[in-house]
Amino acid sequence: MNRLAEMRSQEYICRERAALDSARRSFWLAQAEEWEQRALAEIAYHFRECNLGAVEEPSPAR
């Protein structure tokens, strides 16, 4: 989850720059959006991996 924290940090930095740099605001917001999408993809990957582990466990025999 360190990767997720780094991605969110980069997103935050880009949003801060957008607030401070009106000339390049759209650029920084686009960068923030990219980092946000990467973070969401990382979360989805993590949950897919967790769910695969749960599905692969054999069910008890009756």
BALOMAR-288098 format. One record per atom (N, C-alpha, C): residue number from 1; atom name; z negated, x negated, y. Coordinates in pm, 1 decimal, decimal comma. Atoms other than C-alpha are relative to their C-alpha. Example, Ala and Ser with C-alpha at 12.3 -4.5 7.8 and 13.67 -1.06 7.14 Angstrom:
<rec n="1" atom="N" zz="0,0" xx="-89,0" yy="-119,0"/>
<rec n="1" atom="CA" zz="-780,0" xx="-1230,0" yy="-450,0"/>
<rec n="1" atom="C" zz="0,0" xx="-90,0" yy="120,0"/>
<rec n="2" atom="N" zz="6,0" xx="82,0" yy="-119,0"/>
<rec n="2" atom="CA" zz="-714,0" xx="-1367,0" yy="-106,0"/>
<rec n="2" atom="C" zz="-73,0" xx="77,0" yy="109,0"/>
end
This chain:
<rec n="1" atom="N" zz="0,0" xx="-81,6" yy="-121,0"/>
<rec n="1" atom="CA" zz="0,0" xx="0,0" yy="0,0"/>
<rec n="1" atom="C" zz="0,0" xx="-85,8" yy="127,3"/>
<rec n="2" atom="N" zz="-9,9" xx="87,3" yy="-117,0"/>
<rec n="2" atom="CA" zz="1,1" xx="-303,2" yy="226,9"/>
<rec n="2" atom="C" zz="136,9" xx="13,1" yy="65,6"/>
<rec n="3" atom="N" zz="-135,4" xx="-17,6" yy="-54,6"/>
<rec n="3" atom="CA" zz="376,9" xx="-253,9" yy="264,4"/>
<rec n="3" atom="C" zz="5,7" xx="123,9" yy="88,2"/>
<rec n="4" atom="N" zz="0,4" xx="-124,2" yy="-77,7"/>
<rec n="4" atom="CA" zz="318,2" xx="100,0" yy="386,4"/>
<rec n="4" atom="C" zz="-69,3" xx="-21,8" yy="134,4"/>
<rec n="5" atom="N" zz="71,6" xx="27,4" yy="-124,9"/>
<rec n="5" atom="CA" zz="65,8" xx="-18,9" yy="644,9"/>
<rec n="5" atom="C" zz="85,7" xx="-84,4" yy="94,1"/>
<rec n="6" atom="N" zz="-87,9" xx="83,7" yy="-82,9"/>
<rec n="6" atom="CA" zz="312,3" xx="-283,6" yy="766,9"/>
<rec n="6" atom="C" zz="113,4" xx="83,1" yy="60,4"/>
<rec n="7" atom="N" zz="-108,7" xx="-85,1" yy="-49,8"/>
<rec n="7" atom="CA" zz="589,7" xx="-26,2" yy="797,3"/>
<rec n="7" atom="C" zz="-48,9" xx="92,2" yy="110,9"/>
<rec n="8" atom="N" zz="56,2" xx="-88,1" yy="-103,1"/>
<rec n="8" atom="CA" zz="369,1" xx="214,3" yy="991,3"/>
<rec n="8" atom="C" zz="-33,3" xx="-78,6" yy="125,9"/>
<rec n="9" atom="N" zz="29,4" xx="85,2" yy="-115,5"/>
<rec n="9" atom="CA" zz="261,0" xx="-72,8" yy="1215,0"/>
<rec n="9" atom="C" zz="127,7" xx="-29,6" yy="79,1"/>
<rec n="10" atom="N" zz="-128,0" xx="26,6" yy="-67,7"/>
<rec n="10" atom="CA" zz="624,7" xx="-158,8" yy="1291,3"/>
<rec n="10" atom="C" zz="48,9" xx="125,1" yy="73,1"/>
<rec n="11" atom="N" zz="-38,4" xx="-126,2" yy="-64,6"/>
<rec n="11" atom="CA" zz="694,9" xx="206,8" yy="1365,0"/>
<rec n="11" atom="C" zz="-78,1" xx="18,9" yy="129,7"/>
<rec n="12" atom="N" zz="86,7" xx="-15,3" yy="-117,5"/>
<rec n="12" atom="CA" zz="400,0" xx="218,1" yy="1604,8"/>
<rec n="12" atom="C" zz="43,1" xx="-95,3" yy="112,1"/>
<rec n="13" atom="N" zz="-42,0" xx="99,4" yy="-99,9"/>
<rec n="13" atom="CA" zz="513,3" xx="-101,1" yy="1781,5"/>
<rec n="13" atom="C" zz="128,8" xx="45,4" yy="68,5"/>
<rec n="14" atom="N" zz="-126,6" xx="-46,8" yy="-57,4"/>
<rec n="14" atom="CA" zz="862,4" xx="40,6" yy="1829,0"/>
<rec n="14" atom="C" zz="-21,6" xx="118,5" yy="93,6"/>
<rec n="15" atom="N" zz="28,0" xx="-115,1" yy="-87,1"/>
<rec n="15" atom="CA" zz="723,8" xx="363,8" yy="1973,3"/>
<rec n="15" atom="C" zz="-68,3" xx="-44,2" yy="128,7"/>
<rec n="16" atom="N" zz="64,0" xx="55,3" yy="-120,1"/>
<rec n="16" atom="CA" zz="503,6" xx="165,8" yy="2211,2"/>
<rec n="16" atom="C" zz="104,2" xx="-63,9" yy="92,0"/>
<rec n="17" atom="N" zz="-105,4" xx="62,5" yy="-80,8"/>
<rec n="17" atom="CA" zz="804,1" xx="-37,2" yy="2324,9"/>
<rec n="17" atom="C" zz="87,7" xx="104,4" yy="66,2"/>
<rec n="18" atom="N" zz="-81,0" xx="-108,2" yy="-57,7"/>
<rec n="18" atom="CA" zz="1001,1" xx="284,8" yy="2376,9"/>
<rec n="18" atom="C" zz="-68,8" xx="59,3" yy="121,9"/>
<rec n="19" atom="N" zz="74,9" xx="-56,0" yy="-112,6"/>
<rec n="19" atom="CA" zz="726,0" xx="410,3" yy="2603,4"/>
<rec n="19" atom="C" zz="1,3" xx="-94,1" yy="120,6"/>
<rec n="20" atom="N" zz="7,0" xx="98,2" yy="-108,2"/>
<rec n="20" atom="CA" zz="728,1" xx="88,5" yy="2806,0"/>
<rec n="20" atom="C" zz="136,1" xx="-46,2" yy="51,0"/>
<rec n="21" atom="N" zz="-132,5" xx="51,6" yy="-34,3"/>
<rec n="21" atom="CA" zz="1101,0" xx="4,3" yy="2811,7"/>
<rec n="21" atom="C" zz="97,5" xx="116,9" yy="14,1"/>
<rec n="22" atom="N" zz="-83,8" xx="-118,5" yy="-20,0"/>
<rec n="22" atom="CA" zz="1284,2" xx="299,6" yy="2963,8"/>
<rec n="22" atom="C" zz="149,2" xx="-31,7" yy="-12,3"/>
<rec n="23" atom="N" zz="-141,4" xx="36,4" yy="8,1"/>
<rec n="23" atom="CA" zz="1614,2" xx="108,5" yy="2973,2"/>
<rec n="23" atom="C" zz="49,4" xx="-0,1" yy="-145,1"/>
<rec n="24" atom="N" zz="-40,1" xx="7,7" yy="141,5"/>
<rec n="24" atom="CA" zz="1617,2" xx="65,6" yy="2593,3"/>
<rec n="24" atom="C" zz="-78,3" xx="99,1" yy="-85,9"/>
<rec n="25" atom="N" zz="83,2" xx="-99,7" yy="68,5"/>
<rec n="25" atom="CA" zz="1410,2" xx="371,3" yy="2502,0"/>
<rec n="25" atom="C" zz="67,4" xx="54,8" yy="-125,8"/>
<rec n="26" atom="N" zz="-69,0" xx="-58,1" yy="115,4"/>
<rec n="26" atom="CA" zz="1672,7" xx="519,8" yy="2269,7"/>
<rec n="26" atom="C" zz="10,6" xx="-100,4" yy="-114,7"/>
<rec n="27" atom="N" zz="-4,7" xx="103,7" yy="103,0"/>
<rec n="27" atom="CA" zz="1708,8" xx="189,4" yy="2084,6"/>
<rec n="27" atom="C" zz="-132,7" xx="-8,5" yy="-74,0"/>
<rec n="28" atom="N" zz="131,6" xx="13,6" yy="62,2"/>
<rec n="28" atom="CA" zz="1334,4" xx="160,6" yy="2023,5"/>
<rec n="28" atom="C" zz="-39,3" xx="123,6" yy="-79,4"/>
<rec n="29" atom="N" zz="29,2" xx="-120,7" yy="76,9"/>
<rec n="29" atom="CA" zz="1305,4" xx="521,4" yy="1915,1"/>
<rec n="29" atom="C" zz="80,5" xx="4,1" yy="-130,1"/>
<rec n="30" atom="N" zz="-80,8" xx="7,2" yy="122,3"/>
<rec n="30" atom="CA" zz="1589,8" xx="469,2" yy="1667,1"/>
<rec n="30" atom="C" zz="-62,9" xx="-98,5" yy="-98,9"/>
<rec n="31" atom="N" zz="67,0" xx="96,7" yy="86,9"/>
<rec n="31" atom="CA" zz="1409,6" xx="162,4" yy="1533,1"/>
<rec n="31" atom="C" zz="-125,8" xx="61,1" yy="-61,9"/>
<rec n="32" atom="N" zz="121,2" xx="-65,7" yy="49,8"/>
<rec n="32" atom="CA" zz="1087,6" xx="362,6" yy="1502,0"/>
<rec n="32" atom="C" zz="36,1" xx="100,4" yy="-108,9"/>
<rec n="33" atom="N" zz="-44,8" xx="-97,0" yy="100,0"/>
<rec n="33" atom="CA" zz="1276,1" xx="632,3" yy="1311,5"/>
<rec n="33" atom="C" zz="36,1" xx="-69,7" yy="-131,2"/>
<rec n="34" atom="N" zz="-32,9" xx="75,8" yy="120,8"/>
<rec n="34" atom="CA" zz="1410,7" xx="371,7" yy="1068,7"/>
<rec n="34" atom="C" zz="-126,3" xx="-42,1" yy="-74,7"/>
<rec n="35" atom="N" zz="125,5" xx="40,4" yy="63,8"/>
<rec n="35" atom="CA" zz="1059,4" xx="240,2" yy="1003,2"/>
<rec n="35" atom="C" zz="-72,0" xx="119,4" yy="-60,3"/>
<rec n="36" atom="N" zz="62,8" xx="-120,7" yy="53,3"/>
<rec n="36" atom="CA" zz="932,1" xx="594,2" yy="958,1"/>
<rec n="36" atom="C" zz="66,2" xx="40,7" yy="-131,4"/>
<rec n="37" atom="N" zz="-71,9" xx="-36,2" yy="121,9"/>
<rec n="37" atom="CA" zz="1202,2" xx="666,3" yy="699,5"/>
<rec n="37" atom="C" zz="-30,6" xx="-97,6" yy="-113,9"/>
<rec n="38" atom="N" zz="37,7" xx="98,4" yy="102,4"/>
<rec n="38" atom="CA" zz="1122,2" xx="342,7" yy="515,9"/>
<rec n="38" atom="C" zz="-139,3" xx="29,3" yy="-55,0"/>
<rec n="39" atom="N" zz="136,6" xx="-31,9" yy="42,8"/>
<rec n="39" atom="CA" zz="755,0" xx="440,3" yy="506,0"/>
<rec n="39" atom="C" zz="-0,4" xx="124,0" yy="-88,8"/>
<rec n="40" atom="N" zz="-7,0" xx="-121,1" yy="82,3"/>
<rec n="40" atom="CA" zz="838,3" xx="786,0" yy="371,5"/>
<rec n="40" atom="C" zz="61,7" xx="-30,1" yy="-136,7"/>
<rec n="41" atom="N" zz="-60,5" xx="39,9" yy="127,0"/>
<rec n="41" atom="CA" zz="1060,6" xx="629,4" yy="106,1"/>
<rec n="41" atom="C" zz="-99,7" xx="-76,2" yy="-86,2"/>
<rec n="42" atom="N" zz="103,2" xx="74,7" yy="72,9"/>
<rec n="42" atom="CA" zz="776,6" xx="395,5" yy="9,1"/>
<rec n="42" atom="C" zz="-103,3" xx="95,6" yy="-60,7"/>
<rec n="43" atom="N" zz="95,0" xx="-99,7" yy="51,2"/>
<rec n="43" atom="CA" zz="539,3" xx="691,4" yy="-27,1"/>
<rec n="43" atom="C" zz="62,3" xx="74,9" yy="-118,1"/>
<rec n="44" atom="N" zz="-67,9" xx="-72,2" yy="107,8"/>
<rec n="44" atom="CA" zz="794,2" xx="880,7" yy="-238,7"/>
<rec n="44" atom="C" zz="10,5" xx="-86,9" yy="-124,8"/>
<rec n="45" atom="N" zz="-9,4" xx="92,2" yy="112,5"/>
<rec n="45" atom="CA" zz="846,5" xx="574,7" yy="-457,9"/>
<rec n="45" atom="C" zz="-134,6" xx="-11,2" yy="-70,8"/>
<rec n="46" atom="N" zz="134,3" xx="13,1" yy="57,5"/>
<rec n="46" atom="CA" zz="473,0" xx="536,4" yy="-509,2"/>
<rec n="46" atom="C" zz="-35,2" xx="122,9" yy="-84,8"/>
<rec n="47" atom="N" zz="32,0" xx="-121,4" yy="74,0"/>
<rec n="47" atom="CA" zz="433,1" xx="899,9" yy="-616,0"/>
<rec n="47" atom="C" zz="88,1" xx="17,0" yy="-123,0"/>
<rec n="48" atom="N" zz="-86,1" xx="-5,3" yy="118,2"/>
<rec n="48" atom="CA" zz="734,8" xx="882,6" yy="-848,2"/>
<rec n="48" atom="C" zz="-54,8" xx="-90,9" yy="-109,7"/>
<rec n="49" atom="N" zz="55,9" xx="93,2" yy="96,9"/>
<rec n="49" atom="CA" zz="582,7" xx="578,0" yy="-1016,1"/>
<rec n="49" atom="C" zz="-127,2" xx="56,1" yy="-63,2"/>
<rec n="50" atom="N" zz="124,1" xx="-58,7" yy="52,0"/>
<rec n="50" atom="CA" zz="244,1" xx="751,6" yy="-1051,8"/>
<rec n="50" atom="C" zz="30,3" xx="115,4" yy="-95,1"/>
<rec n="51" atom="N" zz="-33,6" xx="-115,1" yy="82,9"/>
<rec n="51" atom="CA" zz="403,6" xx="1065,3" yy="-1193,2"/>
<rec n="51" atom="C" zz="69,4" xx="-40,8" yy="-129,1"/>
<rec n="52" atom="N" zz="-64,3" xx="48,6" yy="121,6"/>
<rec n="52" atom="CA" zz="616,2" xx="871,3" yy="-1441,4"/>
<rec n="52" atom="C" zz="-105,4" xx="-44,8" yy="-100,1"/>
<rec n="53" atom="N" zz="107,5" xx="44,1" yy="87,2"/>
<rec n="53" atom="CA" zz="299,8" xx="716,4" yy="-1581,1"/>
<rec n="53" atom="C" zz="-70,6" xx="117,1" yy="-64,5"/>
<rec n="54" atom="N" zz="67,7" xx="-118,1" yy="52,7"/>
<rec n="54" atom="CA" zz="142,9" xx="1058,0" yy="-1624,4"/>
<rec n="54" atom="C" zz="87,2" xx="73,4" yy="-101,6"/>
<rec n="55" atom="N" zz="-90,3" xx="-69,2" yy="89,3"/>
<rec n="55" atom="CA" zz="451,2" xx="1202,4" yy="-1794,5"/>
<rec n="55" atom="C" zz="15,8" xx="-76,3" yy="-131,9"/>
<rec n="56" atom="N" zz="-23,8" xx="81,6" yy="118,8"/>
<rec n="56" atom="CA" zz="487,8" xx="912,2" yy="-2038,5"/>
<rec n="56" atom="C" zz="-119,1" xx="-2,4" yy="-95,2"/>
<rec n="57" atom="N" zz="115,5" xx="-1,1" yy="89,0"/>
<rec n="57" atom="CA" zz="135,4" xx="950,4" yy="-2178,3"/>
<rec n="57" atom="C" zz="19,0" xx="108,5" yy="-105,5"/>
<rec n="58" atom="N" zz="-19,2" xx="-101,2" yy="104,7"/>
<rec n="58" atom="CA" zz="152,8" xx="1126,7" yy="-2513,4"/>
<rec n="58" atom="C" zz="-109,0" xx="107,2" yy="5,8"/>
<rec n="59" atom="N" zz="98,0" xx="-109,0" yy="1,1"/>
<rec n="59" atom="CA" zz="-13,4" xx="1464,1" yy="-2539,7"/>
<rec n="59" atom="C" zz="-72,4" xx="-2,0" yy="-135,3"/>
<rec n="60" atom="N" zz="76,0" xx="2,2" yy="125,2"/>
<rec n="60" atom="CA" zz="-286,1" xx="1502,8" yy="-2801,4"/>
<rec n="60" atom="C" zz="60,9" xx="95,2" yy="-103,6"/>
<rec n="61" atom="N" zz="-54,5" xx="-82,6" yy="108,5"/>
<rec n="61" atom="CA" zz="-170,9" xx="1637,6" yy="-3137,7"/>
<rec n="61" atom="C" zz="-98,9" xx="110,2" yy="-35,2"/>
<rec n="62" atom="N" zz="87,0" xx="-112,2" yy="35,0"/>
<rec n="62" atom="CA" zz="-305,2" xx="1974,5" yy="-3243,9"/>
<rec n="62" atom="C" zz="-12,2" xx="14,6" yy="-147,4"/>
end
